[in-house]
Amino acid sequence: MLLDASLGFETPLEQVPEIARAVEAAGVAALWTAETSHDPFLPLALAAEHTERLALGTAIAVAFTRSPVALASTAWDLSRLSRGRFMLGLGSQVRAHVERRFGMPWSGRPVAQMREYVAVLRAAWAAWQQAKRPSFRGEFYRFTLMSPFFDPGPIDHPAVPIYLAGVGPGMTRLAGEVADGLIVHPLHSRAWLEDVVLPAVAEGARAEGRRVTIAGSVILATTDDGIAGARRAIGFYASTPTYRPVLEHHGWGSVADELAGHARHARWDEMTSLVTDEMLGTFAVVTERDPRAALERHCDGLIDRAAPYQAFGSGPWSALLA
């Protein structure tokens, strides 16, 4: 298992170089950013400039709020700047956020749309690297024009790895078919991965004869404050209907419904009371000693690279790096 790290959601850009250097010095394999309250790409440009070996990725950037060719250009520049260390992690997000937070249309067919999205990304990179005329015509996207003025040209590291975030069997199967990796959502359990996620990835990968890397953010708690934070994270994510199947897999569908009701009425502080000790132990790694060993047991045979669900430097990081 590779040990990765996440950049804090609220990290100011001016702090990124120092944090990135510290992450690399600690021997961590990769630093991931998320699209929450800040752009996920700008910090990685700074991190690339101030590190030499650290892999850098988005976990995730929202795909359907961006043109795939515009995003292909951003990824191309980051791969050039980082000398091949950039990994493009994409997610579809849910309809409410795409339509109401980003003001973009929702197709209603995210798996089919993501398949085309990845194809357009690769078509753009082929156009720039191999001077191939684009000729993609799909249901959701059309990419048939690339004049020399807008062509950034070839780079030394054109094979940008694409990771897709997936929860259910449709998107996870697609990751197996078309992506280099799958990003597992923090709200997961070993049973969910074993029974639902990994079989779907394997099914998609077998069709193409591919090997897919499984990356995941893992909720890890080693103190009372950490446990309280883990309950908040589980309650928040489990209140989203998209993640109801994860709870339902363990017989907690009614709890997901209650949490969704709290979310609809903005009763965020009441969610943690519904997260039982059994749920906590299922969806989080809770340990007072040797957190790295506990994290490795959780990931064993399932997750290839794991990032604790805490910003680098917070929570149990000192013990993880000992």
C-alpha positions, 0 to 999 in steps of 0.5 A: 500500500502506498501512503498518500496525503490530502491537502486541507480543504481550506489551505490558502495557496500561499501555504501550499509550497511549504506543505508540499515540500513537507509531504515530499520530505516525509516520504509520502507518495502523493498529494491529492487536492479536492474540489470543495471550497477552492479550485483543485488545480492551482495548488498542484501547480505550486506543489509541482514547482516546489517538489521533485518526486511527489506525485500530484493528483485531484481527488476529485475535480468535477468533470461535468462542470468543465469542457473536456478539452479545456480540462485536457489543456489544464492536465497537459500543462500540469503534466509538463510542469510536474514532469509527468507526476500529475494524475487527473482524478475526475468525478461526476458529482450529483445532480443537485450540485451540478445544476444548483451549485455550478449552474450547469446542465445534468444529462441524467446519464452520468456513466455514458457521459463520463465515457465520452468525457474520457474519450475526448480527453484522450482525443485532445491529448492525441491531437496535441502529441501526435498531430492527429486531426480530432474527429470525435462525435458523440451524444454529449460532446463533439470535438472536431477542430484543433487549429495550430494556433490553439495546439500546445504541442507535444510534451515529454510525459503525455500519458496522463493517468486518469482516475475516476471516482465511483460508488455504484457498479455503473461508474466503477465498472466504467473505471475498469473499462476506460480509466487507469485508476478508481478513487474510492469514496471515504464512505466505504467499508471492506464489505462494500469494496469486496462485494460491490466495487471491486467486482465491478471494476474487475468486470470492466477491466477484464473486457479491456485486459487492463490493470486498474489502481485502486486509490481511496481516502480512509476515515482514520480516528485515533483520539476522541476528537478524531472519533467525533470528526469521523462521526460527523464525516460519516453522518454528512456523507451518508445523508446524501441519497447517492451513498444510500446503497453503501448503508443499505448494504449493511442494513442501515437504509433507514438510518440513511433516510433519517440522515437525509431528512436532517440534511433537508432541514439543515439539522447538521448537528443532529446527524452524529447521534445517528452514527452508532459505534457499529457504523463507526467501526464499519466505515472508519479505522478507529485505533489508539495505537499503531495507526499505520498497521490498522490502515494497512489492515483495512486496505489489505488486498483492496486498496493500492494507495490510501490517503487518511481523511485528514489534511496532512499534518493533522490527526494521526500523521506523526504516528503514520510516519514514525 
